[in-house]
Amino acid sequence: MATRVTKRKRPKIDEALPSNLTEPADEVTIKIHGRDREEYSAALHKAHLANLSETDPDFYQFLQEQDQELLEFSEDELSSQSEEIRDLSQSEEANNLSQSVEYITAAAEKVMVTHQMALKWKRSIRKDGASSPHVHDLVEALDCGIHYYMRSHDPAQFAVQPYQLSDDQVFNLLLSTSLQLLPSLLSHTSHRNKAWKKLKPTIKTFANDLLQLLDQLTDAEMLCAVLRAVRTLVTCYVTMVKLSRQLTKVLVKHWTSTSDLVCIGSFLCLRQLIHCNPQHLEPVVKQLYFSLVASARFAAPDKMKLLQRSLIELIKMDMSTAYQMAFVYIRQLAISLRNAHTTGQASTQPSIMSWYFLRCLQLWSQLLCDEPAVSLTPLVYPLVQISLSCIKLQQKANCFPFRLHIIDLLISLSRFHGCYVPIATLLIEVLEYPFPTKSLTKGKPVSLETSIRLSNQLLHSRLVQSALVDKAFELLLEHFCDLSYSIGFPELVLPAGLRLNKIAKSTKLPWLNRQIKLLVAKLEELAEQVGKERSQLPFGPCDLNQVHLWERQRKENDNCLKQFYSSWKHMKQLAIVEEQSSEE
């Protein structure tokens, strides 16, 4: 049977103390330090336990049954424990005191760097260059300042520094002098030079300080100044493997910075690093690619174009490696798309219909559309198939912006490589889609450039519907202009012309009705013209060389469809300018 434990009342000190300790203060003097304090604590604790049998007999009985040693403690044990604790505290105090003395002694032995001393070092380095004895002093003083202002204020670490700065102005002078003079002087010191062994510790310290500045600074102007110094000193970073890896990591972080100048400066440093050591190409491109994907959702369109363009420039530095990397990453996109199609689960579709997937497709399509990237032509077909499969994965009106983005990059691939992609059907589906006509709202204008998916509420907006239809019509007109020089133009536009006539009769948008009728008229006019010209040609379709020569000649000349597209685009730009001026 369990013993009932009641809540023990706290006894009064006067009741628990022996009679000789409850006397008035003027008769008995109690010492509270040293051995007397320990005896007093032991007696007080023993009196508490003795009084416990009367105040709380149940709890006293429980202690006798469960923990007899607690009641039968010895005063000698308590005193020995107190002595151990006292000795330990005294040893800790002695250690802290000795460390404080060491810090004070080290601080007294430091060389105080003043403004005049820093100016003297600057003049000496300008005069004697890398052979100046003050190069090492300048780097050590700068390292001391960076250690104090940017790393930590730990006295144990700061005590080992040989210099101490008088004020903040001295640190600013040291920093500006180092960024102006040292990179150009130290970069000319090759690791094969005799002076390399002497200057290597100084160069390593300065290179490490620049990394600390890149990691801690946030001001764009200061970051650009440090990046210029790092770019000059890249030849020294290459000789130090650990620092080059740290430099790559910091530069990749600043590559996605909000400042375009910092982004460009990081890109130039990375390009110089790869130029000095081509083995850095694959790991650098891999880190930049993942960083690009991570920032795909939040980066602005102009910023994303800058990131994509700079990454493409790095990939093109070695075309053989570029083909391998492009093949691997495009294959990863194909595997993700295949899993989304085979599983058919709604949870896998958002990973495809996302900014991450779209930015990757745009990156590789831009790479394939560059002039020097002719060796990457075999990758055009799989990239086109992946893009078309993305559109077929989700054909609801909510995903029309995503479709238009994909079609835009398909038009670029088709134009550059001269291959036919069935784009007209995908755009006509947007034009003939029965958008909601009831409960329409004016809503706010939505930029399709920054959207890939629309809510059901936005689909009931007149402005959103007009923006979708207008963008689809623009891309369709651009696609037909690319086909206008083809010898098979009449056959390519015939099915599209028939469907456009039906849309012109059924649409409830007056401006779309007029535009489609004009487009169909231009298509018929150009198809008739191409038919008459090719009927007079002395060669047939089997003579591909003559066919390509004829198409290149027509591509240089103007036609009615291109003139219509130019005038339509000019009118659209005027309308945008008028709308912006009216809003202001």
C-alpha positions in Angstrom: 0.0 0.0 0.0 1.4 3.4 -1.1 2.2 5.8 1.6 0.3 9.1 1.4 2.6 12.1 1.1 1.1 15.3 2.3 2.3 18.8 1.5 5.0 19.6 4.0 4.8 23.0 5.7 7.9 25.0 5.8 9.0 25.2 9.4 10.0 28.4 11.0 13.7 28.9 11.5 13.3 29.7 15.2 11.5 26.5 15.9 14.1 24.3 14.0 17.2 25.9 15.4 18.8 24.7 18.6 18.3 26.8 21.7 21.8 28.2 21.5 21.2 29.6 18.1 17.9 31.3 18.9 19.4 33.7 21.4 19.4 37.4 20.8 22.0 38.8 18.5 23.7 40.8 21.3 24.4 37.6 23.3 25.5 35.2 20.5 27.7 36.3 17.5 27.3 34.1 14.3 30.0 34.2 11.7 28.9 33.7 8.1 32.2 33.0 6.4 34.8 30.3 6.4 34.5 27.2 8.6 31.9 28.8 10.9 29.5 29.3 8.0 29.8 25.6 7.1 29.1 24.5 10.7 26.2 26.8 10.8 24.7 25.4 7.6 25.2 21.8 8.7 23.5 22.5 12.1 20.6 24.3 10.4 20.0 21.4 8.0 20.2 18.9 10.8 17.7 20.9 12.9 15.3 21.0 9.9 15.3 17.2 9.6 14.8 16.7 13.3 11.8 19.0 13.3 10.4 17.3 10.2 9.2 14.3 12.3 6.9 16.6 14.3 5.7 18.9 11.5 5.2 16.3 8.8 5.4 12.8 10.2 4.1 11.2 7.0 6.8 12.7 4.8 9.4 11.8 7.5 8.3 8.2 7.5 8.5 8.2 3.6 12.1 9.4 3.8 13.0 6.7 6.3 11.6 4.0 4.0 12.9 5.3 0.7 16.1 7.3 1.4 17.6 6.6 4.8 20.9 8.1 3.8 19.4 11.5 3.5 18.4 11.5 7.2 21.7 10.0 8.4 24.1 12.4 6.7 27.4 13.3 8.2 28.6 16.9 8.9 32.1 15.9 7.7 30.7 14.9 4.3 29.0 18.3 3.9 32.1 20.2 4.9 34.3 18.2 2.5 31.9 19.0 -0.4 32.0 22.6 0.5 35.8 22.6 0.5 35.9 21.1 -2.9 33.4 23.7 -4.3 35.5 26.5 -2.7 38.7 25.2 -4.1 37.2 24.9 -7.6 35.8 28.5 -7.5 39.2 29.8 -6.3 41.0 28.0 -9.2 38.6 29.4 -11.7 39.0 32.9 -10.3 42.8 32.5 -10.5 42.6 31.4 -14.2 40.3 34.3 -15.1 42.7 36.7 -13.3 45.7 35.3 -15.1 43.9 35.5 -18.5 42.9 39.1 -17.8 46.6 39.9 -17.0 47.7 38.3 -20.2 45.1 40.3 -22.2 46.2 43.5 -20.5 49.9 42.7 -21.1 49.2 41.8 -24.8 47.2 45.0 -25.3 50.1 47.0 -23.8 52.6 45.4 -26.2 50.5 46.1 -29.3 51.7 48.7 -31.8 49.3 51.6 -32.0 48.6 52.4 -35.7 48.0 56.1 -36.2 46.8 58.2 -39.2 50.4 59.4 -39.8 51.8 55.9 -39.7 49.2 54.7 -42.2 50.1 57.5 -44.6 53.7 56.7 -44.3 53.0 53.1 -45.3 51.0 54.3 -48.2 53.8 56.5 -49.5 56.3 53.7 -49.1 54.2 51.1 -51.0 53.6 53.6 -53.8 57.3 54.2 -54.1 58.8 50.8 -53.7 55.9 48.5 -54.7 55.8 44.9 -53.6 59.4 45.2 -52.3 58.4 47.7 -49.6 58.8 46.4 -46.1 55.5 48.0 -45.1 53.4 45.7 -47.3 53.3 43.1 -44.6 52.6 45.8 -42.0 49.7 47.2 -44.0 48.1 43.7 -44.4 48.6 42.8 -40.7 47.1 46.1 -39.6 44.1 45.6 -42.0 43.6 42.1 -40.7 43.6 43.5 -37.2 40.9 46.0 -38.1 38.8 43.5 -39.9 39.1 41.1 -37.0 38.0 43.7 -34.6 35.2 45.5 -36.5 33.7 42.6 -38.6 34.6 39.2 -37.1 34.2 39.4 -33.3 35.3 41.2 -30.2 36.6 38.2 -28.4 39.6 39.3 -26.3 41.2 35.9 -26.6 41.4 36.2 -30.3 42.1 39.9 -30.5 45.1 39.5 -28.1 47.2 37.7 -30.7 46.9 40.6 -33.2 50.2 42.7 -33.3 48.5 46.0 -34.1 45.8 48.2 -32.6 44.0 50.9 -34.5 43.6 54.3 -33.0 40.2 55.1 -34.5 37.8 54.3 -37.3 39.4 56.8 -39.7 42.6 54.8 -39.6 40.8 51.6 -40.5 39.1 53.4 -43.5 42.4 54.7 -44.7 44.0 51.2 -44.4 41.1 49.6 -46.3 41.1 52.2 -49.1 44.9 51.9 -49.4 44.8 48.1 -49.6 42.1 48.0 -52.2 43.8 50.6 -54.4 47.5 49.4 -54.2 47.8 45.8 -53.0 45.8 43.8 -55.7 47.8 45.0 -58.6 51.1 44.6 -56.8 50.4 41.1 -55.4 48.8 39.7 -58.5 52.1 40.1 -60.4 53.9 37.9 -58.0 53.8 34.4 -59.5 54.1 31.3 -57.5 57.1 30.5 -59.6 58.8 33.7 -58.6 61.5 33.7 -55.9 59.6 36.3 -53.9 56.5 34.0 -53.7 57.7 32.2 -50.6 58.3 35.4 -48.8 55.0 37.0 -49.8 52.7 34.0 -49.7 51.7 34.4 -46.0 50.9 38.1 -46.7 48.9 37.3 -49.8 47.0 34.6 -48.0 46.1 36.9 -45.2 45.0 39.6 -47.6 43.0 37.2 -49.7 41.2 35.9 -46.6 40.5 39.5 -45.5 38.8 40.2 -48.8 36.6 37.1 -48.3 35.6 38.4 -44.9 34.7 41.8 -46.5 32.6 40.1 -49.2 30.8 38.0 -46.6 30.1 40.9 -44.2 29.6 44.0 -46.3 26.1 45.0 -47.5 26.7 48.3 -49.3 26.7 47.8 -53.1 29.4 50.4 -53.7 31.8 48.9 -51.2 31.0 45.4 -52.6 31.9 46.5 -56.1 35.2 47.9 -54.9 36.1 44.7 -53.1 35.0 42.6 -56.2 37.3 44.6 -58.4 40.2 43.8 -56.0 39.2 40.2 -55.9 39.1 40.0 -59.7 42.6 41.4 -59.9 43.8 38.9 -57.3 42.1 35.8 -58.8 45.5 34.5 -60.0 46.6 34.2 -56.4 43.3 32.6 -55.3 43.8 29.8 -57.8 47.0 28.7 -56.1 45.1 28.2 -52.8 42.4 25.5 -53.1 40.6 26.2 -49.8 40.3 29.9 -50.4 39.2 29.4 -54.0 36.3 27.2 -52.8 35.3 29.8 -50.3 35.6 32.5 -52.9 33.3 30.6 -55.3 30.7 30.2 -52.5 30.7 33.9 -51.7 30.6 35.0 -55.3 27.6 32.7 -56.0 25.8 34.3 -53.1 26.4 37.8 -54.4 25.5 36.7 -58.0 21.8 36.7 -57.1 22.1 40.0 -55.3 19.4 42.7 -55.9 22.1 45.1 -57.2 22.9 44.6 -60.9 26.4 46.0 -60.4 27.2 43.4 -57.7 25.8 40.7 -59.9 28.0 41.7 -62.8 31.0 42.1 -60.6 30.5 38.6 -59.2 30.1 37.2 -62.7 33.3 38.8 -63.9 35.2 37.3 -60.9 33.8 33.8 -61.6 34.7 34.1 -65.3 38.2 35.1 -64.4 38.5 32.2 -62.0 37.3 29.7 -64.6 39.7 31.3 -67.2 42.7 30.8 -64.8 41.6 27.2 -63.8 39.1 25.5 -66.2 38.5 22.8 -63.6 36.3 25.2 -61.8 33.8 25.4 -64.7 31.5 22.4 -63.8 31.2 23.1 -60.0 30.7 26.8 -60.6 28.0 26.2 -63.2 26.3 23.7 -61.0 26.1 26.1 -58.1 24.9 29.0 -60.3 22.3 26.8 -61.9 20.8 25.8 -58.5 21.0 29.4 -57.3 19.1 30.5 -60.4 16.4 27.9 -59.8 16.1 28.9 -56.2 15.6 32.6 -57.1 13.3 31.9 -60.1 10.1 32.6 -58.1 11.1 35.9 -56.6 13.5 37.5 -59.2 12.1 40.2 -61.4 12.0 39.5 -65.2 14.8 41.8 -66.0 16.9 40.4 -63.2 16.2 36.9 -64.3 17.3 37.7 -67.9 20.6 39.1 -66.5 21.2 35.9 -64.5 20.4 33.7 -67.4 22.6 35.6 -69.8 25.6 35.6 -67.5 25.2 31.9 -66.8 25.0 31.2 -70.5 28.3 33.1 -71.0 30.0 30.9 -68.5 28.6 27.7 -70.0 29.9 28.7 -73.4 33.5 28.9 -72.2 33.9 25.2 -73.0 31.4 23.9 -75.6 32.3 20.2 -75.1 31.5 20.5 -71.4 28.5 22.7 -72.2 26.9 19.9 -74.2 27.4 17.4 -71.4 25.9 19.7 -68.8 23.0 20.8 -71.0 22.2 17.1 -71.8 22.2 16.2 -68.1 20.0 19.0 -66.9 17.5 18.7 -69.9 17.3 15.0 -69.1 16.4 15.8 -65.5 13.6 18.0 -66.8 12.4 15.2 -69.0 12.4 12.7 -66.1 10.4 15.1 -63.9 7.9 15.7 -66.7 7.6 11.9 -67.3 6.8 11.3 -63.6 4.1 14.0 -63.7 2.5 12.4 -66.7 2.7 8.7 -65.6 1.5 9.3 -62.0 -1.3 11.6 -63.0 -1.5 13.0 -59.5 -2.4 16.6 -58.9 0.5 17.0 -56.4 3.1 16.5 -59.1 1.7 19.0 -61.5 2.6 22.2 -59.5 6.3 21.2 -59.8 6.0 21.4 -63.6 3.7 24.3 -63.9 6.1 26.5 -61.8 8.6 29.3 -62.3 11.4 26.9 -61.5 10.6 24.6 -64.5 9.9 27.6 -66.8 13.2 29.4 -66.0 15.1 26.2 -66.7 13.4 25.8 -70.1 14.1 29.4 -70.9 17.8 29.1 -69.9 18.4 26.1 -72.2 16.4 27.5 -75.1 18.5 30.7 -74.9 21.7 28.6 -74.9 20.5 26.7 -78.0 19.6 30.0 -79.8 23.1 31.4 -79.5 25.3 31.6 -82.6 28.4 29.7 -81.3 26.2 26.9 -79.9 25.7 25.1 -83.2 27.2 21.9 -81.6 24.2 21.9 -79.3 21.7 21.4 -82.2 20.9 17.7 -81.3 19.4 19.0 -78.0 16.7 21.1 -79.8 14.4 18.2 -80.5 14.2 16.9 -76.9 13.8 20.4 -75.6 10.9 21.1 -78.0 9.2 17.8 -77.0 9.5 18.7 -73.3 8.0 22.1 -73.9 5.0 20.7 -75.8 4.4 18.1 -73.2 4.3 20.8 -70.5 1.5 22.5 -72.4 -0.5 19.2 -72.7 -0.1 18.5 -69.0 -2.6 21.1 -68.0 -4.9 22.7 -70.6 -7.2 24.8 -68.4 -7.6 28.5 -68.9 -5.9 29.2 -65.6 -2.6 28.0 -67.1 -2.8 30.0 -70.3 0.0 32.4 -69.1 2.3 29.4 -68.6 1.4 28.2 -72.1 2.2 31.6 -73.6 5.6 31.6 -72.0 6.4 28.2 -73.4 5.2 29.2 -76.9 7.4 32.2 -76.8 10.5 30.2 -76.3 9.3 27.7 -78.9 9.0 30.5 -81.4 12.6 31.5 -80.7 13.9 27.9 -81.2 11.9 27.6 -84.4 13.2 30.9 -85.8 16.8 30.2 -85.0 17.1 26.6 -86.1 14.7 26.8 -89.0 12.5 23.9 -87.8 8.8 23.8 -87.9 6.9 23.5 -84.6 3.1 23.2 -84.5 2.5 26.4 -82.5 -0.5 27.9 -84.4 -2.9 25.3 -83.0 -1.9 26.0 -79.4 -2.5 29.7 -79.9 -5.8 29.3 -81.7 -7.1 27.3 -78.7 -6.6 30.4 -76.6 -8.4 32.6 -79.1 -11.4 30.3 -79.4 -11.7 29.5 -75.7 -15.1 30.4 -74.3 -14.2 32.7 -71.5 -16.8 33.6 -68.9 -19.1 36.3 -70.0 -21.4 36.6 -67.0 -20.6 38.7 -63.9 -17.6 40.3 -65.6 -15.6 42.8 -63.5 -13.2 45.4 -64.6 -10.5 44.3 -62.2 -6.9 45.4 -62.1 -4.5 44.9 -65.0 -2.3 41.8 -64.7 1.1 41.6 -66.2 1.4 38.3 -68.0 5.2 38.6 -67.9 5.1 38.0 -64.2 2.3 35.4 -64.1 2.1 31.8 -64.9 -1.3 30.9 -63.4 -4.6 32.8 -62.9 -7.3 32.4 -60.3 -10.9 31.8 -61.3 -11.7 35.3 -60.1 -9.2 36.9 -62.5 -10.6 34.9 -65.4 -13.9 36.9 -64.9 -11.9 40.2 -65.5 -12.3 41.9 -68.8 -8.7 43.2 -68.6 -7.3 39.8 -68.0 -9.3 38.2 -70.9 -8.2 41.0 -73.2 -4.6 40.6 -72.2 -4.6 36.8 -72.8 -6.2 37.2 -76.2 -4.0 40.1 -77.2 -0.8 38.2 -76.3 -2.0 35.0 -78.1 -2.7 37.1 -81.2 0.7 38.7 -81.1 2.5 35.4 -80.8 0.4 34.0 -83.6 1.2 36.9 -85.9 4.9 36.6 -85.0 4.8 32.8 -85.8 3.2 33.4 -89.2 5.9 36.1 -90.0 8.6 33.4 -89.3 6.8 31.1 -91.7 6.3 33.7 -94.4 9.6 32.9 -96.2 8.9 29.1 -96.3 8.2 27.5 -99.7 5.3 25.6 -98.1 3.6 28.6 -96.6 0.2 28.1 -98.4 -0.1 24.6 -96.9 1.1 25.6 -93.5 -1.5 28.4 -93.0 -4.5 26.8 -94.6 -5.9 25.0 -91.5 -5.2 27.9 -89.3 -7.0 30.3 -91.7 -10.1 28.2 -91.6 -10.2 28.1 -87.8 -9.5 31.9 -87.6 -12.6 32.5 -89.9 -14.8 30.6 -87.4 -13.4 32.6 -84.5 -14.0 35.9 -86.3 -17.7 35.0 -86.7 -18.2 33.7 -83.1 -16.1 36.2 -81.0 -17.9 38.9 -79.0 -14.8 41.2 -79.0 -15.1 43.7 -81.8 -11.4 44.6 -81.9 -10.5 40.9 -82.1 -13.0 40.4 -85.0 -11.3 43.2 -87.0 -7.8 42.0 -86.3 -8.5 38.4 -87.3 -10.2 39.5 -90.5 -7.2 41.6 -91.4 -4.8 38.7 -90.5 -6.8 36.2 -92.6 -6.7 38.6 -95.6 -3.0 39.0 -95.3 -2.5 35.3 -95.0 -4.5 34.6 -98.1 -2.8 37.3 -100.1 0.7 36.0 -99.2 -0.3 32.4 -99.8 -1.5 33.3 -103.3 1.7 35.2 -104.0 4.0 32.3 -102.8 1.9 29.8 -104.9 2.4 31.9 -108.1 6.2 32.3 -107.5 6.9 28.6 -106.8 4.8 27.5 -109.8 7.4 29.2 -112.0 10.5 27.6 -110.3 12.7 25.3 -112.4 13.3 22.8 -109.5 11.2 20.5 -107.4 10.8 19.9 -103.7 13.5 17.2 -103.8 16.2 19.7 -104.6 16.8 20.9 -101.0 19.8 23.1 -101.8 17.7 25.1 -104.2 14.8 25.3 -101.8 17.0 26.6 -99.0 18.6 29.2 -101.3 15.1 30.4 -102.5 13.9 30.7 -98.8 17.0 32.7 -97.8 16.4 35.1 -100.6 12.7 35.6 -99.6 13.8 36.0 -96.0 15.8 39.1 -96.9 12.9 40.7 -98.7 9.8 42.2 -97.2 6.2 41.0 -97.7 2.7 42.1 -96.8 2.5 40.0 -93.6 5.6 41.5 -92.1 4.4 45.0 -92.9 1.2 44.2 -91.2 3.0 42.9 -88.1 5.2 46.0 -88.0 2.3 48.4 -88.2 0.3 46.4 -85.6 3.3 46.4 -83.2 3.8 50.2 -83.6 0.1 50.8 -82.9 0.3 48.7 -79.8 3.3 50.6 -78.5 1.5 53.9 -79.0 -1.5 52.6 -77.1 0.7 51.5 -74.2 2.3 55.0 -74.1 -1.1 56.7 -74.1 -2.3 54.5 -71.3 0.8 55.2 -69.1 0.4 59.0 -69.7 -3.2 58.9 -68.8 -2.4 57.0 -65.5 0.2 59.7 -64.6 
